[in-house]
Amino acid sequence: MTAIAELVNATQTYFCLDCGVCTGSCPVAKVFPDFSPRQIIERSLYELEEPSDSTIWSCLTCAQCSVRCPANIDFPEFVRLIRDEARALGYDGVPAHNGMLQTITAIQTEDVQQNRTFWVEDGKTVEKGDVFYFVGCRPYFDVIFRDIDAGSIQSARNVLKLLNGCGVEPVVSNEERCCGHDALWNGNEDKFKALAEINLDIIRDSGAKQVVFSCPEGYHTFKEYYPRYFGELEFEPIHILDFLAGKIEDGTVALNESPATVTYHDPCRLGRLAGIYDAPRALIEAMPGVELVEMPRSRENGVCCGTTGWMNCSSCSKEMQMQRLAEAGATGAGTLITACPKCQIHFRCAKAAFDLDIEINDLYDMIAERIK
């Protein structure tokens, strides 16, 4: 039995009904007709799929196929495991931005001195406490994507402002590392485990009982994959959107009125993979004067921003981003709201490249601007 055949068995991919719903749902297949999740599964079932197949890196792992699959096959997980096998044999995808993000992540696995809390400024933090704010890779994004004004550091600053506004002074650690999401999904399990072990030690030393995330990828990785590799966590992972929605509902946080018409983009890791749909909408609706206009493809049908893991960014990615921004513009909303730093970067990149007339904003920034 080949290694990929073993993955078919381990992930129960043999339940495939050969119906083609996955390919019909796939946003990549809509742009690149030669890409087909169904064909990858079929080749794997017949032990014909090869780790050298470059199409396995085209999958966005967005789970659009999985939520519609009548056999409940987790195709993103299947692809993730194939990539592990491919990379072990020396095959890889094409890193975006000349591999700069992969290099930064690799450096973080070492004993490196960082200055990743410079952005805190007058925010209130503590060295040890019950709540840990896991900032993720935001401090690096503004440097790399300064030409498009990524806004990642300001968003991190606003998340801290919101936590402080809720009476929380979180631990923010200068020793924190990347959560390992990209390494995990790009077939580099060793790098993922190295990063995760450092993060778990740092959080354990902080005494935190709750870890708050503003990045969907960090939240999903901690909640789903850290326990798989390291056992039950000693803390509760919580996404800031769920945290804030609860605070607004109980009256802890009040917001000022400021009129705006917006539409909201569901990030794949936050929506389909974490099931968080209601909290962001509740927060938007709680802002006096703000009207939410939904795009036709929203919630579980929301479409990916075009790339993931800083890998295989291509003409397909740009076409998907253009389609999504056109869909947002067609709602009549002047602003597309995101709740993911990568989605924001990808959409701002497309907006800048094609001089599109729509604003891209971060949900945390909107709330922070209105908090009383």
C-alpha positions in Angstrom: 0.0 0.0 0.0 1.4 3.4 -1.0 1.7 6.2 1.6 -1.2 8.2 0.0 -3.3 5.0 0.0 -2.7 4.8 3.7 -3.9 8.4 4.0 -7.1 7.5 2.1 -7.7 4.7 4.7 -6.8 6.9 7.7 -9.2 9.7 6.6 -12.0 7.5 5.3 -11.7 9.2 1.9 -12.9 5.8 0.4 -16.4 7.0 1.3 -16.3 9.3 -1.7 -19.5 8.9 -3.8 -17.8 10.3 -6.9 -20.7 12.9 -7.2 -18.5 15.9 -8.0 -20.1 18.2 -5.4 -16.6 19.1 -4.1 -15.3 20.2 -7.5 -18.6 22.0 -8.3 -18.2 23.9 -5.0 -14.5 24.6 -5.3 -13.6 28.3 -5.8 -10.3 27.3 -7.4 -12.0 24.9 -9.9 -14.2 27.8 -11.0 -11.1 29.7 -12.1 -8.8 26.8 -13.0 -11.0 24.1 -14.6 -8.1 21.7 -14.5 -8.2 21.6 -10.7 -10.5 19.0 -9.2 -10.8 17.7 -5.6 -12.8 14.8 -6.9 -10.0 13.8 -9.3 -7.4 14.0 -6.6 -9.5 11.7 -4.5 -10.2 9.4 -7.4 -6.5 9.1 -8.3 -5.7 8.5 -4.6 -8.3 5.7 -4.4 -6.7 3.9 -7.3 -3.2 4.6 -5.8 -2.4 6.8 -8.8 -1.9 10.1 -7.0 1.7 11.1 -6.7 3.3 13.4 -4.0 4.9 15.3 -6.9 1.5 16.4 -8.2 1.7 20.2 -8.0 -2.1 20.5 -7.9 -2.2 19.5 -4.2 -0.7 23.0 -3.4 -3.5 24.7 -5.3 -6.1 23.7 -2.8 -7.0 26.6 -0.5 -8.1 24.3 2.3 -11.1 26.6 2.6 -13.5 23.7 3.4 -16.1 24.9 0.9 -16.1 21.3 -0.4 -16.3 19.7 3.0 -19.4 21.5 4.2 -21.3 20.3 1.1 -19.9 16.8 0.8 -22.7 14.2 1.2 -20.1 11.7 2.5 -18.7 14.2 5.1 -15.1 13.8 3.7 -12.7 16.3 5.2 -10.8 17.1 2.0 -8.7 19.9 3.5 -7.4 17.5 6.2 -6.7 14.9 3.4 -4.7 17.5 1.5 -2.8 18.6 4.6 -1.7 15.0 5.1 -0.7 14.6 1.5 1.4 17.7 1.8 3.2 16.2 4.8 4.1 13.2 2.6 5.1 15.4 -0.4 7.3 17.6 1.6 9.0 14.6 3.2 9.9 13.5 -0.3 11.3 16.9 -1.3 8.2 18.3 -3.1 6.8 21.7 -2.1 4.5 24.5 -3.2 5.6 27.9 -4.4 6.1 30.4 -1.5 4.6 33.8 -2.0 6.6 37.0 -1.4 9.9 35.1 -2.1 9.4 33.0 0.9 9.9 35.9 3.3 7.1 34.8 5.6 8.3 31.2 5.8 11.8 32.5 6.7 10.4 34.7 9.5 8.5 31.7 10.9 11.6 29.5 10.7 13.6 32.1 12.6 11.0 32.1 15.4 11.7 28.4 16.1 15.2 29.4 17.3 16.3 31.2 20.5 15.8 34.6 19.0 15.5 38.1 20.5 12.3 39.8 19.4 10.8 43.3 19.7 7.2 42.3 19.0 5.5 44.3 21.7 6.7 47.7 20.6 3.2 48.5 19.4 1.6 48.3 22.8 2.3 52.0 23.6 -0.1 53.1 26.4 -2.2 50.0 26.4 -2.4 48.2 29.8 -0.8 44.8 30.0 0.6 42.6 32.7 3.4 40.0 32.8 1.3 37.3 34.5 -2.4 37.0 34.7 -5.6 35.1 33.9 -6.0 36.4 30.3 -3.3 36.1 27.6 -3.7 38.0 24.3 -2.1 35.9 21.6 -1.2 38.6 19.0 0.1 36.2 16.4 2.2 37.4 13.4 0.5 40.9 13.2 3.7 42.8 14.3 5.5 41.5 11.2 2.8 42.1 8.6 3.0 45.9 8.6 6.7 45.8 7.8 6.3 43.3 4.9 3.2 44.9 3.5 3.9 48.5 4.2 3.2 49.4 0.6 -0.5 48.6 1.0 -0.9 49.9 4.6 -1.8 46.5 6.0 -3.0 48.0 9.3 -2.2 44.9 11.3 -0.4 46.7 14.2 -3.2 49.2 14.6 -5.7 46.4 14.7 -3.7 44.7 17.4 -3.6 47.9 19.3 -7.3 48.3 19.0 -7.9 44.7 20.2 -5.9 45.6 23.3 -7.9 48.8 23.7 -11.1 46.8 23.5 -9.9 44.3 26.1 -8.9 47.2 28.4 -12.3 48.7 27.8 -13.8 45.5 29.1 -11.7 45.8 32.3 -9.1 43.2 31.1 -5.4 43.8 31.3 -4.0 40.8 29.4 -0.6 39.3 29.3 1.2 40.3 26.0 4.4 38.4 25.6 7.5 39.5 23.8 8.5 35.8 23.6 5.4 34.7 21.7 5.9 32.9 18.4 3.8 32.3 15.3 1.1 29.8 16.1 2.4 27.4 13.4 -0.7 27.4 11.2 1.1 28.0 7.9 3.8 25.4 8.7 1.1 22.9 9.6 -0.9 23.4 6.4 2.2 23.5 4.2 3.5 20.1 5.2 6.1 21.2 7.8 5.0 19.4 10.9 8.4 19.7 12.6 8.3 23.5 12.4 4.7 23.6 13.6 5.6 21.5 16.7 8.6 23.6 17.5 6.6 26.8 17.5 3.7 25.2 19.4 6.0 23.9 22.2 7.5 27.4 22.7 4.0 29.0 22.8 2.6 26.5 25.3 5.6 27.0 27.6 5.2 30.8 27.4 1.4 30.6 28.1 2.0 28.1 31.0 4.6 30.4 32.6 2.1 33.4 32.3 -0.5 31.6 34.5 -3.2 32.3 32.0 -6.5 30.4 32.2 -7.9 32.0 29.0 -6.1 32.8 25.7 -7.8 35.4 23.5 -7.2 35.4 19.7 -8.0 38.1 17.1 -6.6 35.9 14.3 -8.9 33.1 13.0 -5.9 30.9 12.0 -4.4 31.2 15.5 -7.7 30.4 17.2 -8.4 27.4 15.0 -4.9 26.1 15.3 -4.8 26.3 19.1 -8.3 24.9 19.5 -8.1 22.0 17.0 -4.5 21.1 16.5 -2.6 21.9 19.6 -4.7 19.3 21.6 -4.2 16.7 18.8 -0.4 17.0 19.1 0.1 18.0 22.8 -3.0 16.7 24.7 -5.6 18.7 26.6 -4.8 22.4 27.0 -4.4 24.0 30.4 -6.3 27.1 29.2 -9.4 28.0 27.3 -8.9 29.4 23.7 -11.5 32.0 22.9 -11.9 34.3 19.9 -12.2 38.0 20.6 -15.4 38.2 18.7 -17.2 35.8 21.0 -15.6 37.5 24.0 -16.8 41.0 22.8 -20.3 39.8 21.8 -20.8 38.6 25.4 -19.5 41.8 26.8 -21.9 43.9 24.7 -24.8 41.6 25.4 -24.3 42.0 29.2 -23.8 45.8 28.9 -20.1 45.9 29.8 -19.4 47.7 26.6 -21.4 50.5 25.0 -20.8 52.0 21.5 -21.2 55.5 20.1 -23.3 56.1 17.0 -21.5 56.6 13.7 -23.4 55.9 10.4 -21.9 53.5 7.9 -23.1 50.9 5.4 -20.9 47.8 5.4 -20.8 44.2 4.1 -19.0 41.4 6.0 -16.6 38.8 4.6 -16.6 35.5 6.5 -12.9 34.2 6.8 -12.7 30.5 6.1 -10.9 29.6 9.4 -13.4 31.7 11.4 -16.5 30.6 9.6 -16.6 27.1 8.1 -13.7 25.7 10.3 -14.6 27.4 13.6 -18.3 27.9 13.2 -18.2 31.6 14.3 -20.9 33.3 12.2 -23.2 35.1 14.6 -20.7 36.9 16.9 -19.3 39.3 14.2 -22.8 40.1 12.9 -24.0 40.7 16.4 -21.1 43.2 16.9 -21.8 45.0 13.6 -25.5 45.2 14.5 -24.7 46.5 18.0 -22.9 49.6 16.4 -25.6 52.4 16.3 -26.0 53.7 12.8 -24.2 50.9 11.1 -26.2 48.9 8.5 -25.0 45.4 7.5 -25.8 44.4 3.9 -25.0 40.7 3.3 -23.3 39.5 0.1 -25.0 36.6 -1.7 -22.2 34.3 -0.7 -22.0 34.6 3.0 -21.8 32.5 6.2 -21.1 28.8 5.3 -21.2 29.8 1.6 -18.7 32.6 2.0 -15.8 32.4 -0.5 -12.1 32.3 0.3 -10.0 35.5 0.0 -7.8 33.6 -2.5 -4.8 32.2 -0.8 -3.6 30.7 2.4 -0.4 29.9 4.2 1.5 32.5 2.0 1.7 29.8 -0.6 0.8 29.6 -4.3 -0.5 33.1 -4.7 -1.4 33.2 -8.4 -3.6 34.7 -11.1 -6.3 32.4 -9.6 -5.9 34.2 -6.3 -6.2 37.6 -7.9 -9.3 36.5 -9.9 -11.0 35.3 -6.7 -10.2 38.5 -4.9 -11.5 40.6 -7.8 -14.7 38.6 -7.8 -15.2 39.0 -4.1 -14.6 42.7 -4.1 -17.0 43.1 -7.0 -19.6 41.1 -5.1 -19.0 43.4 -2.1 -19.3 46.5 -4.2 -22.5 45.3 -5.8 -24.2 45.3 -2.3 -24.1 49.1 -2.3 -21.9 49.1 0.8 -19.0 51.4 0.8 -16.9 49.2 3.0 -15.9 45.6 3.2 -15.4 44.5 6.8 -13.0 41.6 7.6 -12.1 39.9 10.8 -8.8 38.3 9.6 -5.5 40.0 9.1 -4.6 37.9 6.0 -8.0 38.5 4.4 -7.5 42.2 5.0 -4.0 42.1 3.4 -5.2 40.1 0.4 -8.1 42.4 -0.3 -6.1 45.6 0.2 -3.5 44.1 -2.2 -6.1 43.6 -4.9 -7.7 47.0 -4.3 -4.3 48.7 -4.7 -3.4 46.7 -7.8 -6.6 47.4 -9.6 -7.5 50.8 -8.1 -10.9 49.6 -6.9 -13.4 52.0 -5.3 -14.2 50.2 -2.1 -12.9 50.6 1.4 -11.4 47.6 3.3 -11.7 47.8 7.1 -11.0 45.7 10.1 -14.0 44.9 12.4 -11.9 45.5 15.5 -10.9 48.9 14.2 -14.6 49.8 13.7 -15.6 48.8 17.2 -12.6 50.5 18.8 -13.5 53.8 17.1 -16.9 53.6 18.6 -16.3 52.3 22.1 -17.4 54.8 24.8 
